[in-house]
Amino acid sequence: MRTQRSTTLLVLTGALVLLGEGCGGSHRPAAHPAAARLVVTQTVDPAGGIPIEGAYSYLRVETRDGAKVVEERLRAKETTIRLDPGPYRLISFQRTCDANCGNLDPASDSCDRAFTMAPDKALNASLRVSYGSGCTIRFESA
């Protein structure tokens, strides 16, 4: 009886951990009261070609030690992320559609760049994607 109860508890704990992990993909942690705004704008260079089946753009913000703060698909030309003051790295990557956008290719055309958020300030990040050639990131104060 005791072994069955322990096994059941272990299985339930594992299921809860997996459920919690599955929900964390686009979660944004609560920002500090002195949080700053990172305003990300993306453009696509049409000279590099456009994937005929489509593509999704993603961005990730990591701390200096590589811990993920935010990772999400860009659903608009511009998005704003609130971040606590400190050093970060912005990573941009694309996932092209493979026959349809229900099947995505691995990340490609990526770029990254370090930046630092100052308290109560805004920082603009301009991403320029050129499919097949990568991307560039430019920062400027808002």
C-alpha positions as a Markdown table, in Angstrom:
| # | Residue | x | y | z |
|---|---|---|---|---|
| 1 | Met | 0.0 | 0.0 | 0.0 |
| 2 | Arg | 2.8 | 2.4 | 1.0 |
| 3 | Thr | 4.7 | 1.7 | -2.3 |
| 4 | Gln | 1.5 | 2.3 | -4.4 |
| 5 | Arg | 0.9 | 5.6 | -2.6 |
| 6 | Ser | 4.6 | 6.7 | -3.2 |
| 7 | Thr | 4.4 | 5.8 | -6.8 |
| 8 | Thr | 1.1 | 7.7 | -7.3 |
| 9 | Leu | 2.6 | 10.8 | -5.6 |
| 10 | Leu | 5.7 | 10.6 | -7.7 |
| 11 | Val | 3.6 | 10.4 | -11.0 |
| 12 | Leu | 1.4 | 13.3 | -9.9 |
| 13 | Thr | 4.4 | 15.4 | -9.0 |
| 14 | Gly | 6.0 | 14.7 | -12.4 |
| 15 | Ala | 2.8 | 15.6 | -14.2 |
| 16 | Leu | 2.5 | 18.9 | -12.4 |
| 17 | Val | 6.2 | 19.8 | -13.2 |
| 18 | Leu | 5.6 | 19.0 | -16.9 |
| 19 | Leu | 2.4 | 21.0 | -17.0 |
| 20 | Gly | 4.2 | 24.0 | -15.4 |
| 21 | Glu | 7.0 | 23.8 | -17.9 |
| 22 | Gly | 4.5 | 23.7 | -20.9 |
| 23 | Cys | 2.9 | 26.9 | -19.7 |
| 24 | Gly | 6.1 | 29.0 | -19.3 |
| 25 | Gly | 6.9 | 29.7 | -23.0 |
| 26 | Ser | 5.6 | 33.2 | -23.3 |
| 27 | His | 5.3 | 34.1 | -19.6 |
| 28 | Arg | 6.8 | 37.5 | -18.8 |
| 29 | Pro | 8.0 | 37.9 | -15.2 |
| 30 | Ala | 6.7 | 40.8 | -13.2 |
| 31 | Ala | 9.0 | 43.8 | -13.6 |
| 32 | His | 10.5 | 45.9 | -10.9 |
| 33 | Pro | 8.8 | 49.3 | -10.2 |
| 34 | Ala | 11.9 | 51.0 | -11.8 |
| 35 | Ala | 11.6 | 48.8 | -14.9 |
| 36 | Ala | 12.5 | 50.2 | -18.3 |
| 37 | Arg | 11.0 | 49.6 | -21.7 |
| 38 | Leu | 12.7 | 47.8 | -24.6 |
| 39 | Val | 10.8 | 48.7 | -27.7 |
| 40 | Val | 11.6 | 46.2 | -30.5 |
| 41 | Thr | 10.7 | 47.0 | -34.1 |
| 42 | Gln | 11.4 | 44.5 | -36.9 |
| 43 | Thr | 11.7 | 45.1 | -40.7 |
| 44 | Val | 12.4 | 42.6 | -43.4 |
| 45 | Asp | 14.8 | 43.4 | -46.2 |
| 46 | Pro | 12.9 | 42.2 | -49.3 |
| 47 | Ala | 16.2 | 42.1 | -51.4 |
| 48 | Gly | 17.1 | 38.9 | -49.6 |
| 49 | Gly | 13.9 | 37.2 | -50.7 |
| 50 | Ile | 10.8 | 36.2 | -48.7 |
| 51 | Pro | 10.1 | 32.6 | -47.8 |
| 52 | Ile | 7.3 | 31.5 | -50.1 |
| 53 | Glu | 5.6 | 29.4 | -47.4 |
| 54 | Gly | 6.0 | 32.0 | -44.8 |
| 55 | Ala | 8.0 | 32.4 | -41.6 |
| 56 | Tyr | 7.6 | 33.3 | -37.9 |
| 57 | Ser | 10.0 | 35.8 | -36.2 |
| 58 | Tyr | 11.0 | 35.2 | -32.6 |
| 59 | Leu | 12.9 | 37.2 | -30.0 |
| 60 | Arg | 14.5 | 36.2 | -26.8 |
| 61 | Val | 16.0 | 38.3 | -24.0 |
| 62 | Glu | 18.6 | 36.7 | -21.7 |
| 63 | Thr | 20.5 | 37.8 | -18.7 |
| 64 | Arg | 24.3 | 38.2 | -18.9 |
| 65 | Asp | 24.7 | 34.6 | -17.6 |
| 66 | Gly | 22.3 | 33.2 | -20.3 |
| 67 | Ala | 19.1 | 32.8 | -18.3 |
| 68 | Lys | 16.0 | 33.3 | -20.4 |
| 69 | Val | 13.9 | 36.3 | -19.3 |
| 70 | Val | 11.5 | 36.4 | -22.3 |
| 71 | Glu | 11.0 | 34.4 | -25.5 |
| 72 | Glu | 8.1 | 35.0 | -27.7 |
| 73 | Arg | 7.0 | 35.1 | -31.3 |
| 74 | Leu | 6.7 | 38.6 | -32.7 |
| 75 | Arg | 3.0 | 39.0 | -33.8 |
| 76 | Ala | 3.3 | 42.7 | -34.7 |
| 77 | Lys | 5.9 | 44.9 | -36.3 |
| 78 | Glu | 6.6 | 46.4 | -32.9 |
| 79 | Thr | 6.5 | 45.0 | -29.3 |
| 80 | Thr | 7.4 | 46.5 | -25.9 |
| 81 | Ile | 9.0 | 44.5 | -23.2 |
| 82 | Arg | 9.4 | 45.8 | -19.6 |
| 83 | Leu | 12.7 | 44.8 | -18.1 |
| 84 | Asp | 14.4 | 45.4 | -14.8 |
| 85 | Pro | 17.6 | 47.6 | -15.0 |
| 86 | Gly | 20.7 | 45.7 | -15.9 |
| 87 | Pro | 22.7 | 44.0 | -18.6 |
| 88 | Tyr | 21.0 | 41.7 | -21.2 |
| 89 | Arg | 21.4 | 40.1 | -24.6 |
| 90 | Leu | 18.7 | 40.4 | -27.3 |
| 91 | Ile | 18.5 | 37.4 | -29.7 |
| 92 | Ser | 16.4 | 37.4 | -32.9 |
| 93 | Phe | 15.7 | 34.3 | -35.0 |
| 94 | Gln | 13.4 | 33.1 | -37.7 |
| 95 | Arg | 11.6 | 29.8 | -38.2 |
| 96 | Thr | 10.5 | 29.3 | -41.8 |
| 97 | Cys | 7.4 | 27.3 | -42.5 |
| 98 | Asp | 8.0 | 23.8 | -44.0 |
| 99 | Ala | 5.1 | 23.2 | -46.4 |
| 100 | Asn | 2.8 | 25.1 | -44.0 |
| 101 | Cys | 3.2 | 27.0 | -40.8 |
| 102 | Gly | 2.0 | 24.0 | -38.8 |
| 103 | Asn | 5.5 | 22.6 | -39.5 |
| 104 | Leu | 8.4 | 24.9 | -38.7 |
| 105 | Asp | 12.0 | 24.6 | -39.7 |
| 106 | Pro | 14.7 | 25.0 | -37.0 |
| 107 | Ala | 15.8 | 28.5 | -36.1 |
| 108 | Ser | 17.8 | 30.4 | -38.8 |
| 109 | Asp | 18.8 | 33.9 | -39.8 |
| 110 | Ser | 19.7 | 34.7 | -36.2 |
| 111 | Cys | 21.6 | 37.6 | -34.6 |
| 112 | Asp | 22.2 | 38.8 | -31.1 |
| 113 | Arg | 23.6 | 41.8 | -29.3 |
| 114 | Ala | 24.3 | 42.9 | -25.7 |
| 115 | Phe | 22.6 | 45.9 | -24.2 |
| 116 | Thr | 22.0 | 47.5 | -20.8 |
| 117 | Met | 18.7 | 48.8 | -19.5 |
| 118 | Ala | 18.8 | 51.9 | -17.3 |
| 119 | Pro | 16.2 | 52.5 | -14.7 |
| 120 | Asp | 13.0 | 54.2 | -15.9 |
| 121 | Lys | 14.3 | 54.6 | -19.4 |
| 122 | Ala | 13.2 | 53.4 | -22.9 |
| 123 | Leu | 15.5 | 51.8 | -25.4 |
| 124 | Asn | 14.7 | 51.2 | -29.0 |
| 125 | Ala | 15.9 | 48.0 | -30.7 |
| 126 | Ser | 15.7 | 47.9 | -34.5 |
| 127 | Leu | 15.9 | 44.4 | -36.0 |
| 128 | Arg | 16.5 | 44.0 | -39.8 |
| 129 | Val | 16.0 | 40.5 | -41.2 |
| 130 | Ser | 17.4 | 39.4 | -44.5 |
| 131 | Tyr | 16.3 | 35.8 | -45.1 |
| 132 | Gly | 19.2 | 33.7 | -46.1 |
| 133 | Ser | 21.8 | 36.2 | -44.8 |
| 134 | Gly | 20.9 | 36.7 | -41.1 |
| 135 | Cys | 19.9 | 39.9 | -39.3 |
| 136 | Thr | 21.2 | 43.0 | -37.6 |
| 137 | Ile | 20.3 | 44.7 | -34.4 |
| 138 | Arg | 20.7 | 48.4 | -33.7 |
| 139 | Phe | 20.0 | 50.1 | -30.4 |
| 140 | Glu | 19.2 | 53.8 | -29.7 |
| 141 | Ser | 17.8 | 55.7 | -26.8 |
| 142 | Ala | 14.2 | 56.6 | -27.0 |
